[in-house]
Amino acid sequence: MTDVKESEGFKSLSELFVKFKKFHFDLARKVDYPSIPKWIDFADGKVEKVLDEEKSIVDNIKDMYIIYILWTALSIIGLWYMWAIYGAIFGTIFLAVFLNPIAIIAAVVIMVLFLLSPVIGLLWNSSLYYIVARALGGKGSFRQTMSILVNSTGASMILSAGVLLSYAIIIGFFISPLIYAVLFYVVYLQYKGIKHVHKLSRNRSIGVIVGSMVVGFVLYFALILGIYLGAIALMAGVLYV
């Protein structure tokens, strides 16, 4: 009896997930961009089909920028009140320090980094995944590895669009845990992509994802620590002088 109930529960969850995907796929098809169908296929689990059609590095970077633009648009629509609040705060701060050359330079640097963040993030993460995959015996190319991350990001954007838009009417705050479900599902899609592209076993494919996360965290922590220690050393030097 217990097995029957568990089977029925699993079936209900599967049917609900199918409906969840269909709603988001129909929503995504309203956007006219050539890569949208591929991201839908990737999100639908057709990972091998998508990755067998190789894209150049330039096309992958272009797709990543489009994903960031669409994600920003979704967040502006869904979280319009947060954007209004932060816009007012930072607008006031900017006006207050507008005549300060250092503040202007800092604002320009932040803007440039923001505009470059999609390509920097893509190259950084692709490099981590590629290096770890090759270290574990992977056969895929850097370009294929990059395609995994671009398509998985596109799939994540599509599957989380409904939740982001629902924040506009407050509902998003109650269904936000769905974002975590999407995140885990997208990691699973990445696992499938790595396994297919790099011709690795299940355990080694999982190792690529876990290893990339660990290495990335260590390097990020080392960078932050270096900046912090450098700032302390600089301040100490200034005070000493």
Secondary structure as a PSIPRED ss2 file (coil, helix, strand):
# PSIPRED VFORMAT (PSIPRED V4.0)

   1 M C   1.000  0.000  0.000
   2 T H   0.000  1.000  0.000
   3 D H   0.000  1.000  0.000
   4 V H   0.000  1.000  0.000
   5 K H   0.000  1.000  0.000
   6 E H   0.000  1.000  0.000
   7 S H   0.000  1.000  0.000
   8 E H   0.000  1.000  0.000
   9 G H   0.000  1.000  0.000
  10 F H   0.000  1.000  0.000
  11 K H   0.000  1.000  0.000
  12 S H   0.000  1.000  0.000
  13 L H   0.000  1.000  0.000
  14 S H   0.000  1.000  0.000
  15 E H   0.000  1.000  0.000
  16 L H   0.000  1.000  0.000
  17 F H   0.000  1.000  0.000
  18 V H   0.000  1.000  0.000
  19 K H   0.000  1.000  0.000
  20 F H   0.000  1.000  0.000
  21 K H   0.000  1.000  0.000
  22 K H   0.000  1.000  0.000
  23 F H   0.000  1.000  0.000
  24 H H   0.000  1.000  0.000
  25 F H   0.000  1.000  0.000
  26 D H   0.000  1.000  0.000
  27 L H   0.000  1.000  0.000
  28 A H   0.000  1.000  0.000
  29 R C   1.000  0.000  0.000
  30 K C   1.000  0.000  0.000
  31 V C   1.000  0.000  0.000
  32 D C   1.000  0.000  0.000
  33 Y C   1.000  0.000  0.000
  34 P C   1.000  0.000  0.000
  35 S C   1.000  0.000  0.000
  36 I H   0.000  1.000  0.000
  37 P H   0.000  1.000  0.000
  38 K H   0.000  1.000  0.000
  39 W H   0.000  1.000  0.000
  40 I H   0.000  1.000  0.000
  41 D H   0.000  1.000  0.000
  42 F H   0.000  1.000  0.000
  43 A H   0.000  1.000  0.000
  44 D C   1.000  0.000  0.000
  45 G C   1.000  0.000  0.000
  46 K C   1.000  0.000  0.000
  47 V H   0.000  1.000  0.000
  48 E H   0.000  1.000  0.000
  49 K H   0.000  1.000  0.000
  50 V H   0.000  1.000  0.000
  51 L H   0.000  1.000  0.000
  52 D C   1.000  0.000  0.000
  53 E C   1.000  0.000  0.000
  54 E C   1.000  0.000  0.000
  55 K C   1.000  0.000  0.000
  56 S C   1.000  0.000  0.000
  57 I H   0.000  1.000  0.000
  58 V H   0.000  1.000  0.000
  59 D H   0.000  1.000  0.000
  60 N H   0.000  1.000  0.000
  61 I H   0.000  1.000  0.000
  62 K H   0.000  1.000  0.000
  63 D H   0.000  1.000  0.000
  64 M H   0.000  1.000  0.000
  65 Y H   0.000  1.000  0.000
  66 I H   0.000  1.000  0.000
  67 I H   0.000  1.000  0.000
  68 Y H   0.000  1.000  0.000
  69 I H   0.000  1.000  0.000
  70 L H   0.000  1.000  0.000
  71 W H   0.000  1.000  0.000
  72 T H   0.000  1.000  0.000
  73 A H   0.000  1.000  0.000
  74 L H   0.000  1.000  0.000
  75 S H   0.000  1.000  0.000
  76 I H   0.000  1.000  0.000
  77 I H   0.000  1.000  0.000
  78 G H   0.000  1.000  0.000
  79 L C   1.000  0.000  0.000
  80 W H   0.000  1.000  0.000
  81 Y H   0.000  1.000  0.000
  82 M H   0.000  1.000  0.000
  83 W H   0.000  1.000  0.000
  84 A H   0.000  1.000  0.000
  85 I H   0.000  1.000  0.000
  86 Y H   0.000  1.000  0.000
  87 G H   0.000  1.000  0.000
  88 A H   0.000  1.000  0.000
  89 I H   0.000  1.000  0.000
  90 F H   0.000  1.000  0.000
  91 G H   0.000  1.000  0.000
  92 T H   0.000  1.000  0.000
  93 I H   0.000  1.000  0.000
  94 F H   0.000  1.000  0.000
  95 L H   0.000  1.000  0.000
  96 A H   0.000  1.000  0.000
  97 V C   1.000  0.000  0.000
  98 F C   1.000  0.000  0.000
  99 L C   1.000  0.000  0.000
 100 N C   1.000  0.000  0.000
 101 P H   0.000  1.000  0.000
 102 I H   0.000  1.000  0.000
 103 A H   0.000  1.000  0.000
 104 I H   0.000  1.000  0.000
 105 I H   0.000  1.000  0.000
 106 A H   0.000  1.000  0.000
 107 A H   0.000  1.000  0.000
 108 V H   0.000  1.000  0.000
 109 V H   0.000  1.000  0.000
 110 I H   0.000  1.000  0.000
 111 M H   0.000  1.000  0.000
 112 V H   0.000  1.000  0.000
 113 L H   0.000  1.000  0.000
 114 F H   0.000  1.000  0.000
 115 L H   0.000  1.000  0.000
 116 L H   0.000  1.000  0.000
 117 S H   0.000  1.000  0.000
 118 P H   0.000  1.000  0.000
 119 V H   0.000  1.000  0.000
 120 I H   0.000  1.000  0.000
 121 G H   0.000  1.000  0.000
 122 L H   0.000  1.000  0.000
 123 L H   0.000  1.000  0.000
 124 W H   0.000  1.000  0.000
 125 N H   0.000  1.000  0.000
 126 S H   0.000  1.000  0.000
 127 S H   0.000  1.000  0.000
 128 L H   0.000  1.000  0.000
 129 Y H   0.000  1.000  0.000
 130 Y H   0.000  1.000  0.000
 131 I H   0.000  1.000  0.000
 132 V H   0.000  1.000  0.000
 133 A H   0.000  1.000  0.000
 134 R H   0.000  1.000  0.000
 135 A H   0.000  1.000  0.000
 136 L C   1.000  0.000  0.000
 137 G C   1.000  0.000  0.000
 138 G C   1.000  0.000  0.000
 139 K C   1.000  0.000  0.000
 140 G C   1.000  0.000  0.000
 141 S C   1.000  0.000  0.000
 142 F H   0.000  1.000  0.000
 143 R H   0.000  1.000  0.000
 144 Q H   0.000  1.000  0.000
 145 T H   0.000  1.000  0.000
 146 M H   0.000  1.000  0.000
 147 S H   0.000  1.000  0.000
 148 I H   0.000  1.000  0.000
 149 L H   0.000  1.000  0.000
 150 V H   0.000  1.000  0.000
 151 N H   0.000  1.000  0.000
 152 S H   0.000  1.000  0.000
 153 T H   0.000  1.000  0.000
 154 G H   0.000  1.000  0.000
 155 A H   0.000  1.000  0.000
 156 S H   0.000  1.000  0.000
 157 M H   0.000  1.000  0.000
 158 I H   0.000  1.000  0.000
 159 L H   0.000  1.000  0.000
 160 S H   0.000  1.000  0.000
 161 A H   0.000  1.000  0.000
 162 G H   0.000  1.000  0.000
 163 V H   0.000  1.000  0.000
 164 L H   0.000  1.000  0.000
 165 L H   0.000  1.000  0.000
 166 S H   0.000  1.000  0.000
 167 Y H   0.000  1.000  0.000
 168 A H   0.000  1.000  0.000
 169 I H   0.000  1.000  0.000
 170 I C   1.000  0.000  0.000
 171 I C   1.000  0.000  0.000
 172 G H   0.000  1.000  0.000
 173 F H   0.000  1.000  0.000
 174 F H   0.000  1.000  0.000
 175 I H   0.000  1.000  0.000
 176 S C   1.000  0.000  0.000
 177 P H   0.000  1.000  0.000
 178 L H   0.000  1.000  0.000
 179 I H   0.000  1.000  0.000
 180 Y H   0.000  1.000  0.000
 181 A H   0.000  1.000  0.000
 182 V H   0.000  1.000  0.000
 183 L H   0.000  1.000  0.000
 184 F H   0.000  1.000  0.000
 185 Y H   0.000  1.000  0.000
 186 V H   0.000  1.000  0.000
 187 V H   0.000  1.000  0.000
 188 Y H   0.000  1.000  0.000
 189 L H   0.000  1.000  0.000
 190 Q H   0.000  1.000  0.000
 191 Y H   0.000  1.000  0.000
 192 K H   0.000  1.000  0.000
 193 G H   0.000  1.000  0.000
 194 I H   0.000  1.000  0.000
 195 K H   0.000  1.000  0.000
 196 H H   0.000  1.000  0.000
 197 V H   0.000  1.000  0.000
 198 H H   0.000  1.000  0.000
 199 K C   1.000  0.000  0.000
 200 L C   1.000  0.000  0.000
 201 S C   1.000  0.000  0.000
 202 R H   0.000  1.000  0.000
 203 N H   0.000  1.000  0.000
 204 R H   0.000  1.000  0.000
 205 S H   0.000  1.000  0.000
 206 I H   0.000  1.000  0.000
 207 G H   0.000  1.000  0.000
 208 V H   0.000  1.000  0.000
 209 I H   0.000  1.000  0.000
 210 V H   0.000  1.000  0.000
 211 G H   0.000  1.000  0.000
 212 S H   0.000  1.000  0.000
 213 M H   0.000  1.000  0.000
 214 V H   0.000  1.000  0.000
 215 V H   0.000  1.000  0.000
 216 G H   0.000  1.000  0.000
 217 F H   0.000  1.000  0.000
 218 V H   0.000  1.000  0.000
 219 L H   0.000  1.000  0.000
 220 Y H   0.000  1.000  0.000
 221 F H   0.000  1.000  0.000
 222 A H   0.000  1.000  0.000
 223 L H   0.000  1.000  0.000
 224 I H   0.000  1.000  0.000
 225 L H   0.000  1.000  0.000
 226 G H   0.000  1.000  0.000
 227 I H   0.000  1.000  0.000
 228 Y H   0.000  1.000  0.000
 229 L H   0.000  1.000  0.000
 230 G H   0.000  1.000  0.000
 231 A H   0.000  1.000  0.000
 232 I H   0.000  1.000  0.000
 233 A H   0.000  1.000  0.000
 234 L H   0.000  1.000  0.000
 235 M H   0.000  1.000  0.000
 236 A H   0.000  1.000  0.000
 237 G H   0.000  1.000  0.000
 238 V H   0.000  1.000  0.000
 239 L H   0.000  1.000  0.000
 240 Y H   0.000  1.000  0.000
 241 V C   1.000  0.000  0.000
